[in-house]
Amino acid sequence: MRLPGELDEAFELGRTCALAAECDRDLRRCAQMYGGLFPGAAFGPELYAALSLANAFGAPWATADRLKVVNRAALWVRALERLVDHTATTREQVNQLIRDCLEVADGAPPRTAATRFLADLRDELATVKEFADLHWLWRDQLGRTLAGMARAWVWRDSAAEVSLDHYVGNADSHGSCFVDLSHLIYAGDAWAREHLEELRPVSEQVQRYLHLLGDLASYRRDLSWGGLNVLLLGVARAEVNEAMAGLAREAGERIRGVGEPSPRTATYLWRQIGFTAGYHNISAHLPAN
């Protein structure tokens, strides 16, 4: 028995769970600040816990304050998804939401709960001195996320025939790259902030994987709600699994290139894949280390 080592591992697991619990409390307080944006029927306790756990285990060396932006950005993306997927009934409503978000990203005052949340996120990022120079990149990724969600709305509304390649190509609708960039601006190391343009393609590859993983995890819900899901486009699960295995392999190769100059960035990105797959118990397509 290797009790000292096992005790060290247990200590770290306990510390990370405590970090996740603190993040969870912050997210719940945050959700209460934006009335009506997070109805209980759509945002149950398990969502706040899942987001908090994913980011605590993704960056266990951080404090809850340093994880504030990544957690809140992830929560904001979920709120936006609901507005686009389940609230908007016309293309113009989707377009108006996009215009409002981009205007707020550029500094305009918010007019809705969703844009007030975004403005608060923008203002928190502005406390980082580098944000002035990185704002354009953050705003550009926000635009890509919004455009991806709008494209997905059109596909679902028109019952369009979409290939697996096109579906994966619209992975910006998942929003995780926007979350990653927000996190690295706010809590990343100096190298990460200086190389965000190089890191974005790495995050985008992780996002492609998570886009498909999210569909496997939410298939039953999407089937009952009429949501857009790759498995509802006539793509076989075996084909999706094969695609995910390839996406994970390429993500791993790209992340390894980040490991030497920024080990914590590499760990964070790889754990987004590993933790999410483990959380949903969907790991057959993960490459062996």
C-alpha positions in Angstrom: 0.0 0.0 0.0 1.2 3.5 -0.9 -0.7 5.4 1.6 1.3 8.7 1.4 0.7 8.9 -2.3 -2.9 7.9 -2.1 -3.4 10.5 0.6 -1.8 13.2 -1.6 -4.2 12.2 -4.5 -7.2 12.2 -2.2 -6.2 15.6 -0.8 -6.0 17.1 -4.3 -9.4 15.6 -5.3 -10.9 17.0 -2.1 -9.4 20.4 -2.7 -10.7 20.4 -6.3 -14.2 19.4 -5.2 -14.2 22.3 -2.7 -13.1 24.6 -5.4 -16.0 23.4 -7.6 -18.4 23.9 -4.7 -17.3 27.5 -4.3 -17.6 28.1 -8.0 -21.1 26.5 -7.9 -22.2 29.0 -5.3 -20.9 31.9 -7.4 -22.8 30.7 -10.5 -26.1 30.4 -8.5 -25.6 33.9 -7.2 -24.8 35.1 -10.7 -27.9 33.5 -12.2 -30.1 35.3 -9.6 -28.7 38.6 -10.8 -30.3 38.4 -14.2 -34.0 37.9 -13.6 -35.8 35.6 -16.0 -32.7 34.6 -17.9 -32.3 31.3 -16.0 -35.7 29.7 -15.4 -35.5 26.8 -13.0 -37.2 24.4 -15.5 -34.3 24.9 -17.9 -31.4 25.5 -15.5 -31.5 23.0 -12.7 -28.9 22.5 -10.0 -27.1 19.8 -12.0 -26.1 22.4 -14.7 -24.4 24.7 -12.3 -22.6 21.8 -10.7 -21.5 20.4 -14.1 -20.0 23.7 -15.2 -18.3 24.3 -11.9 -16.8 20.8 -11.8 -15.6 20.9 -15.4 -13.7 24.1 -14.9 -12.4 23.3 -11.4 -11.0 20.0 -12.6 -9.8 21.7 -15.8 -7.7 24.3 -13.8 -7.5 22.9 -10.2 -4.5 25.2 -9.4 -6.7 28.3 -9.7 -8.8 30.0 -7.1 -12.6 30.5 -7.5 -12.0 34.1 -8.2 -9.7 33.3 -11.1 -12.3 30.8 -12.5 -15.1 33.4 -12.2 -14.9 34.4 -15.9 -14.7 31.0 -17.4 -17.7 29.8 -15.3 -19.8 32.8 -16.1 -18.9 32.8 -19.8 -20.0 29.2 -20.0 -23.2 30.0 -18.2 -23.9 32.9 -20.5 -23.4 30.7 -23.5 -26.0 28.3 -22.1 -28.5 31.2 -21.6 -27.9 32.3 -25.2 -28.4 28.8 -26.5 -31.8 28.7 -24.8 -32.8 32.1 -26.2 -31.9 31.0 -29.7 -33.0 27.4 -29.6 -36.2 27.7 -27.6 -37.3 31.3 -27.3 -36.7 32.8 -30.7 -39.5 32.0 -33.2 -38.4 34.1 -36.2 -35.1 34.7 -37.9 -35.4 38.4 -37.2 -35.6 37.7 -33.4 -32.3 35.8 -33.8 -30.7 38.6 -35.8 -31.8 41.2 -33.3 -30.3 39.2 -30.5 -27.0 39.0 -32.4 -27.0 42.7 -33.1 -27.7 43.5 -29.5 -24.9 41.3 -28.3 -22.3 42.7 -30.7 -23.2 46.2 -29.9 -22.7 45.6 -26.2 -19.5 43.8 -26.9 -18.4 47.1 -28.6 -19.3 49.1 -25.5 -23.0 49.9 -26.0 -25.3 49.9 -22.8 -27.3 46.7 -22.4 -31.0 46.6 -22.9 -31.9 43.0 -21.9 -30.9 40.5 -19.2 -28.8 38.6 -21.7 -26.9 41.7 -22.8 -26.5 42.9 -19.3 -24.8 39.7 -18.4 -22.6 40.0 -21.4 -21.8 43.6 -20.5 -20.8 42.6 -17.0 -18.6 39.8 -18.5 -17.0 42.4 -20.8 -16.4 44.8 -17.9 -14.8 42.1 -15.8 -12.4 41.2 -18.6 -11.6 44.9 -19.0 -10.0 44.7 -15.5 -7.2 42.8 -17.2 -4.8 45.4 -18.8 -4.2 43.2 -21.9 -7.9 43.1 -22.8 -7.6 46.5 -24.6 -5.3 44.8 -27.1 -7.2 41.5 -27.1 -10.7 42.9 -27.3 -10.9 42.5 -31.1 -10.1 38.8 -30.8 -12.7 38.3 -28.1 -15.3 40.2 -30.0 -14.5 38.3 -33.2 -15.0 34.9 -31.5 -18.2 36.2 -30.0 -19.4 37.0 -33.5 -18.4 33.5 -34.7 -20.3 32.0 -31.9 -23.4 34.0 -32.6 -23.2 33.3 -36.3 -22.9 29.6 -35.6 -26.0 29.6 -33.4 -27.9 31.5 -36.1 -26.9 29.0 -38.8 -28.0 26.1 -36.6 -31.3 27.9 -36.0 -31.8 28.1 -39.8 -30.9 24.5 -40.3 -33.4 23.4 -37.7 -36.1 25.8 -38.8 -35.8 24.7 -42.5 -35.2 21.1 -41.8 -32.1 21.4 -44.0 -30.0 18.4 -45.1 -26.7 18.9 -43.4 -23.7 16.7 -43.8 -21.5 15.6 -40.9 -18.6 17.7 -42.2 -20.8 20.8 -42.5 -22.2 20.2 -39.0 -18.7 19.8 -37.5 -17.7 23.0 -39.4 -20.4 24.9 -37.5 -18.9 24.0 -34.1 -18.7 27.6 -33.2 -22.3 27.3 -32.2 -21.2 25.2 -29.2 -19.5 28.3 -27.8 -16.6 26.6 -25.9 -13.9 28.5 -27.9 -15.5 31.8 -26.8 -15.4 30.5 -23.2 -11.7 29.4 -23.6 -10.6 32.7 -25.0 -12.4 34.6 -22.1 -10.7 32.3 -19.6 -7.2 32.7 -21.1 -7.5 36.4 -21.3 -8.6 36.6 -17.7 -6.6 33.9 -16.0 -4.1 32.6 -18.5 -0.4 33.0 -18.1 1.6 35.6 -20.0 2.5 33.2 -22.8 -1.1 32.3 -23.4 -2.2 36.0 -23.6 0.6 36.7 -26.0 -0.2 33.8 -28.2 -4.0 33.8 -28.2 -4.2 33.9 -32.0 -2.1 30.7 -32.1 -4.1 29.1 -29.4 -7.5 29.7 -31.0 -7.1 27.0 -33.6 -6.2 24.5 -30.8 -9.3 25.6 -28.8 -11.4 25.3 -32.0 -10.3 21.7 -32.5 -11.3 20.9 -28.9 -14.6 22.6 -29.6 -15.3 20.4 -32.6 -15.0 17.4 -30.4 -17.1 18.8 -27.7 -19.8 19.8 -30.3 -20.3 16.2 -31.2 -19.9 14.9 -27.6 -22.6 17.3 -26.5 -25.0 15.9 -29.1 -24.4 12.3 -27.9 -25.1 13.4 -24.3 -28.2 15.4 -25.2 -29.7 13.1 -27.8 -32.8 12.1 -25.8 -33.5 15.6 -24.8 -33.1 16.9 -28.3 -35.3 14.2 -29.7 -38.1 15.2 -27.3 -37.6 18.9 -27.7 -37.0 19.0 -31.4 -33.5 20.3 -31.0 -30.8 20.1 -33.7 -28.6 17.1 -33.1 -26.2 15.3 -35.4 -27.9 12.0 -34.7 -31.2 13.5 -36.0 -29.6 14.4 -39.3 -29.3 10.8 -40.4 -25.7 10.4 -39.3 -25.0 7.0 -37.8 -23.6 6.9 -34.2 -20.7 4.8 -35.5 -19.8 7.5 -37.9 -20.0 10.1 -35.2 -17.8 8.0 -32.9 -15.2 7.6 -35.7 -15.2 11.4 -36.4 -14.8 12.1 -32.7 -11.9 9.7 -32.4 -10.2 11.6 -35.2 -11.0 15.0 -33.7 -9.6 13.9 -30.3 -6.4 12.6 -31.8 -5.8 15.9 -33.7 -6.7 17.9 -30.6 -4.2 15.9 -28.6 -1.5 16.6 -31.2 -2.1 20.3 -31.2 -2.3 20.5 -27.4 1.0 18.7 -27.0 2.5 21.5 -29.0 1.3 23.9 -26.3 2.6 21.8 -23.4 6.2 23.1 -23.4 5.6 26.8 -23.4 2.4 26.7 -21.3 1.8 23.5 -19.4 -1.3 24.8 -17.6 -2.9 25.9 -20.8 -2.3 22.5 -22.4 -3.7 20.8 -19.3 -6.8 23.0 -19.2 -7.6 22.3 -22.9 -7.0 18.6 -22.7 -9.1 18.2 -19.6 -12.0 19.9 -21.3 -12.1 16.8 -23.5 -11.3 14.2 -20.8 -13.5 15.6 -18.1 -16.5 16.1 -20.3 -16.2 12.7 -21.8 -15.9 11.1 -18.4 -18.8 13.2 -16.9 -21.1 11.9 -19.6 -19.5 8.4 -19.6 -18.8 8.6 -23.4 -15.1 7.8 -23.7 -14.8 4.9 -26.1 -13.4 7.1 -28.9 -10.7 8.8 -26.7 -7.2 8.0 -27.8 -4.9 6.2 -25.3 -2.3 8.4 -23.7 
